[in-house]
Amino acid sequence: MKKEHSDITAEQKAELEALAAMSDEMIDTSDVPETSDWSGAVRGLFFMSEEDQKEALARLRSRRTISDADELTVAASD
């Protein structure tokens, strides 16, 4: 079941629906740089519980793979 987002406007919703209807080839992503270095990536970071995210971020900070400028805000669970 998809969660309804009531905090978006009707205009934003229409734009998202139009993008969803487009094929991948039709969407211009030329302004988005391609990532080739995934050495600091954490698999499943955004699918962890809030506590697990905090622990993963602490591990990354201890290895100095992310800085304070790269701090992620952990969203509160609904």
Distance bins in CASP14 RR format, pairs under 12 A and 6 or more apart:
PFRMAT RR
TARGET T0000
AUTHOR 0000-0000-0000
RMODE 2
METHOD distances of the structure
MODEL  1
2 16 0 0 0 0 0 1 0 0 0 0 0
2 20 0 0 0 0 0 1 0 0 0 0 0
3 78 1 0 0 1 0 0 0 0 0 0 0
4 13 0 0 0 0 1 0 0 0 0 0 0
4 78 0 0 0 0 0 1 0 0 0 0 0
5 12 0 0 0 0 1 0 0 0 0 0 0
5 13 0 0 0 0 1 0 0 0 0 0 0
5 16 0 0 0 0 1 0 0 0 0 0 0
5 78 0 0 0 0 0 1 0 0 0 0 0
6 12 0 0 0 0 0 1 0 0 0 0 0
6 13 0 0 0 0 0 1 0 0 0 0 0
7 13 0 0 0 0 0 1 0 0 0 0 0
8 14 0 0 0 0 1 0 0 0 0 0 0
8 15 0 0 0 0 1 0 0 0 0 0 0
8 16 1 0 0 1 0 0 0 0 0 0 0
8 17 0 0 0 0 0 1 0 0 0 0 0
9 15 0 0 0 0 1 0 0 0 0 0 0
9 16 0 0 0 0 0 1 0 0 0 0 0
10 16 0 0 0 0 0 1 0 0 0 0 0
10 17 0 0 0 0 0 1 0 0 0 0 0
11 17 0 0 0 0 0 1 0 0 0 0 0
11 18 0 0 0 0 0 1 0 0 0 0 0
12 18 0 0 0 0 0 1 0 0 0 0 0
12 19 0 0 0 0 0 1 0 0 0 0 0
13 19 0 0 0 0 0 1 0 0 0 0 0
13 20 0 0 0 0 0 1 0 0 0 0 0
14 20 0 0 0 0 0 1 0 0 0 0 0
14 21 0 0 0 0 0 1 0 0 0 0 0
15 21 0 0 0 0 0 1 0 0 0 0 0
15 22 0 0 0 0 0 1 0 0 0 0 0
16 22 0 0 0 0 0 1 0 0 0 0 0
18 26 0 0 0 0 0 1 0 0 0 0 0
18 27 0 0 0 0 0 1 0 0 0 0 0
19 26 0 0 0 0 1 0 0 0 0 0 0
19 27 1 0 0 1 0 0 0 0 0 0 0
19 28 0 0 0 0 0 1 0 0 0 0 0
19 29 0 0 0 0 0 1 0 0 0 0 0
20 26 0 0 0 0 0 1 0 0 0 0 0
20 27 0 0 0 0 0 1 0 0 0 0 0
21 27 0 0 0 0 0 1 0 0 0 0 0
22 28 0 0 0 0 0 1 0 0 0 0 0
22 29 0 0 0 0 0 1 0 0 0 0 0
35 41 0 0 0 0 1 0 0 0 0 0 0
37 65 0 0 0 0 0 1 0 0 0 0 0
38 65 0 0 0 0 0 1 0 0 0 0 0
39 60 0 0 0 0 0 1 0 0 0 0 0
39 63 0 0 0 0 0 1 0 0 0 0 0
39 65 1 0 0 1 0 0 0 0 0 0 0
39 66 0 0 0 0 0 1 0 0 0 0 0
40 56 0 0 0 0 0 1 0 0 0 0 0
40 59 0 0 0 0 0 1 0 0 0 0 0
40 60 1 0 0 1 0 0 0 0 0 0 0
40 63 0 0 0 0 1 0 0 0 0 0 0
40 64 0 0 0 0 0 1 0 0 0 0 0
40 65 1 0 1 0 0 0 0 0 0 0 0
40 66 1 0 0 1 0 0 0 0 0 0 0
40 70 0 0 0 0 0 1 0 0 0 0 0
41 56 0 0 0 0 0 1 0 0 0 0 0
41 60 0 0 0 0 0 1 0 0 0 0 0
41 65 0 0 0 0 1 0 0 0 0 0 0
41 66 0 0 0 0 0 1 0 0 0 0 0
42 48 0 0 0 0 1 0 0 0 0 0 0
42 52 0 0 0 0 0 1 0 0 0 0 0
42 53 0 0 0 0 1 0 0 0 0 0 0
42 55 0 0 0 0 0 1 0 0 0 0 0
42 56 1 0 1 0 0 0 0 0 0 0 0
42 57 0 0 0 0 1 0 0 0 0 0 0
42 58 0 0 0 0 0 1 0 0 0 0 0
42 59 0 0 0 0 1 0 0 0 0 0 0
42 60 1 0 0 1 0 0 0 0 0 0 0
42 61 0 0 0 0 0 1 0 0 0 0 0
42 63 0 0 0 0 0 1 0 0 0 0 0
42 65 0 0 0 0 1 0 0 0 0 0 0
42 66 0 0 0 0 1 0 0 0 0 0 0
42 70 0 0 0 0 0 1 0 0 0 0 0
42 72 0 0 0 0 0 1 0 0 0 0 0
43 56 0 0 0 0 1 0 0 0 0 0 0
44 52 0 0 0 0 1 0 0 0 0 0 0
44 53 0 0 0 0 1 0 0 0 0 0 0
44 56 0 0 0 0 1 0 0 0 0 0 0
45 52 0 0 0 0 1 0 0 0 0 0 0
45 53 1 0 0 1 0 0 0 0 0 0 0
45 54 0 0 0 0 0 1 0 0 0 0 0
45 55 0 0 0 0 0 1 0 0 0 0 0
45 56 1 0 1 0 0 0 0 0 0 0 0
45 57 0 0 0 0 1 0 0 0 0 0 0
45 59 0 0 0 0 0 1 0 0 0 0 0
45 60 0 0 0 0 1 0 0 0 0 0 0
45 66 0 0 0 0 0 1 0 0 0 0 0
45 72 1 0 0 1 0 0 0 0 0 0 0
45 74 0 0 0 0 0 1 0 0 0 0 0
45 75 0 0 0 0 0 1 0 0 0 0 0
46 52 0 0 0 0 0 1 0 0 0 0 0
46 53 1 0 0 1 0 0 0 0 0 0 0
46 56 0 0 0 0 0 1 0 0 0 0 0
46 57 0 0 0 0 0 1 0 0 0 0 0
46 72 0 0 0 0 1 0 0 0 0 0 0
46 73 0 0 0 0 0 1 0 0 0 0 0
46 74 0 0 0 0 1 0 0 0 0 0 0
46 75 0 0 0 0 1 0 0 0 0 0 0
47 53 0 0 0 0 1 0 0 0 0 0 0
47 56 0 0 0 0 0 1 0 0 0 0 0
47 75 0 0 0 0 0 1 0 0 0 0 0
47 77 0 0 0 0 0 1 0 0 0 0 0
48 54 0 0 0 0 1 0 0 0 0 0 0
48 55 0 0 0 0 1 0 0 0 0 0 0
48 56 1 0 0 1 0 0 0 0 0 0 0
48 57 0 0 0 0 0 1 0 0 0 0 0
48 59 0 0 0 0 0 1 0 0 0 0 0
48 72 0 0 0 0 0 1 0 0 0 0 0
48 74 0 0 0 0 1 0 0 0 0 0 0
48 75 0 0 0 0 0 1 0 0 0 0 0
48 77 0 0 0 0 0 1 0 0 0 0 0
49 55 0 0 0 0 1 0 0 0 0 0 0
49 56 0 0 0 0 0 1 0 0 0 0 0
49 74 0 0 0 0 1 0 0 0 0 0 0
49 75 0 0 0 0 0 1 0 0 0 0 0
49 76 0 0 0 0 0 1 0 0 0 0 0
49 77 1 0 0 1 0 0 0 0 0 0 0
50 56 0 0 0 0 0 1 0 0 0 0 0
50 57 0 0 0 0 0 1 0 0 0 0 0
50 72 0 0 0 0 0 1 0 0 0 0 0
50 73 0 0 0 0 0 1 0 0 0 0 0
50 74 1 0 1 0 0 0 0 0 0 0 0
50 75 1 0 0 1 0 0 0 0 0 0 0
50 76 1 0 0 1 0 0 0 0 0 0 0
50 77 1 0 1 0 0 0 0 0 0 0 0
50 78 0 0 0 0 0 1 0 0 0 0 0
51 57 0 0 0 0 0 1 0 0 0 0 0
51 58 0 0 0 0 0 1 0 0 0 0 0
51 74 0 0 0 0 1 0 0 0 0 0 0
51 77 0 0 0 0 0 1 0 0 0 0 0
52 58 0 0 0 0 0 1 0 0 0 0 0
52 59 0 0 0 0 0 1 0 0 0 0 0
52 74 0 0 0 0 1 0 0 0 0 0 0
52 77 0 0 0 0 0 1 0 0 0 0 0
53 59 0 0 0 0 0 1 0 0 0 0 0
53 60 0 0 0 0 0 1 0 0 0 0 0
53 71 0 0 0 0 0 1 0 0 0 0 0
53 72 1 0 0 1 0 0 0 0 0 0 0
53 73 0 0 0 0 0 1 0 0 0 0 0
53 74 1 0 1 0 0 0 0 0 0 0 0
53 75 0 0 0 0 1 0 0 0 0 0 0
53 76 0 0 0 0 0 1 0 0 0 0 0
53 77 0 0 0 0 0 1 0 0 0 0 0
54 60 0 0 0 0 0 1 0 0 0 0 0
54 61 0 0 0 0 0 1 0 0 0 0 0
54 71 0 0 0 0 0 1 0 0 0 0 0
54 72 0 0 0 0 1 0 0 0 0 0 0
54 73 0 0 0 0 0 1 0 0 0 0 0
54 74 1 0 0 1 0 0 0 0 0 0 0
54 75 0 0 0 0 0 1 0 0 0 0 0
55 61 0 0 0 0 0 1 0 0 0 0 0
55 62 0 0 0 0 0 1 0 0 0 0 0
55 74 0 0 0 0 0 1 0 0 0 0 0
56 62 0 0 0 0 0 1 0 0 0 0 0
56 63 0 0 0 0 0 1 0 0 0 0 0
56 65 0 0 0 0 0 1 0 0 0 0 0
56 66 0 0 0 0 0 1 0 0 0 0 0
56 72 0 0 0 0 1 0 0 0 0 0 0
56 74 0 0 0 0 0 1 0 0 0 0 0
57 63 0 0 0 0 0 1 0 0 0 0 0
57 65 0 0 0 0 0 1 0 0 0 0 0
57 66 1 0 0 1 0 0 0 0 0 0 0
57 67 0 0 0 0 0 1 0 0 0 0 0
57 68 0 0 0 0 0 1 0 0 0 0 0
57 70 0 0 0 0 1 0 0 0 0 0 0
57 71 1 0 0 1 0 0 0 0 0 0 0
57 72 1 0 0 1 0 0 0 0 0 0 0
57 73 0 0 0 0 0 1 0 0 0 0 0
57 74 1 0 0 1 0 0 0 0 0 0 0
58 65 0 0 0 0 0 1 0 0 0 0 0
58 66 0 0 0 0 0 1 0 0 0 0 0
58 71 0 0 0 0 0 1 0 0 0 0 0
58 72 0 0 0 0 0 1 0 0 0 0 0
58 74 0 0 0 0 0 1 0 0 0 0 0
59 65 0 0 0 0 1 0 0 0 0 0 0
59 66 0 0 0 0 0 1 0 0 0 0 0
60 66 1 0 1 0 0 0 0 0 0 0 0
60 67 0 0 0 0 1 0 0 0 0 0 0
60 68 0 0 0 0 0 1 0 0 0 0 0
60 70 0 0 0 0 1 0 0 0 0 0 0
60 71 0 0 0 0 0 1 0 0 0 0 0
60 72 0 0 0 0 1 0 0 0 0 0 0
61 67 0 0 0 0 1 0 0 0 0 0 0
61 68 0 0 0 0 1 0 0 0 0 0 0
61 69 0 0 0 0 0 1 0 0 0 0 0
61 70 0 0 0 0 1 0 0 0 0 0 0
61 71 0 0 0 0 1 0 0 0 0 0 0
61 72 0 0 0 0 0 1 0 0 0 0 0
64 70 0 0 0 0 0 1 0 0 0 0 0
66 72 0 0 0 0 1 0 0 0 0 0 0
END
